[in-house]
Amino acid sequence: MHSVFIILKDVKDFIKWKFKQNEILLKDLDYSFIVEFEYYLKTEKHQKQVDKLIKTFKT
């Protein structure tokens, strides 16, 4: 459950960073969102367990 809260915070941070807003509609999420989010985690957040976080996000 802890990882869900971590990923939620990272998603919120990504939306602010990428879209310059606080939220985004679910209908606007697509594959490119996930790819860009993964890149963001690897480059901006320097996450070491990106693959695990992305797997949690996709499920």
Secondary structure in CASP SS format (residue, H / E / C, confidence):
PFRMAT SS
TARGET T0000
AUTHOR 0000-0000-0000
METHOD secondary structure of the structure
MODEL  1
M C 1.00
H H 1.00
S H 1.00
V H 1.00
F H 1.00
I H 1.00
I H 1.00
L H 1.00
K H 1.00
D H 1.00
V H 1.00
K H 1.00
D H 1.00
F H 1.00
I H 1.00
K H 1.00
W H 1.00
K H 1.00
F H 1.00
K C 1.00
Q C 1.00
N C 1.00
E C 1.00
I C 1.00
L C 1.00
L H 1.00
K H 1.00
D H 1.00
L C 1.00
D C 1.00
Y H 1.00
S H 1.00
F H 1.00
I H 1.00
V H 1.00
E H 1.00
F H 1.00
E H 1.00
Y H 1.00
Y H 1.00
L H 1.00
K H 1.00
T H 1.00
E C 1.00
K C 1.00
H C 1.00
Q C 1.00
K C 1.00
Q C 1.00
V H 1.00
D H 1.00
K H 1.00
L H 1.00
I H 1.00
K H 1.00
T H 1.00
F H 1.00
K H 1.00
T C 1.00
END
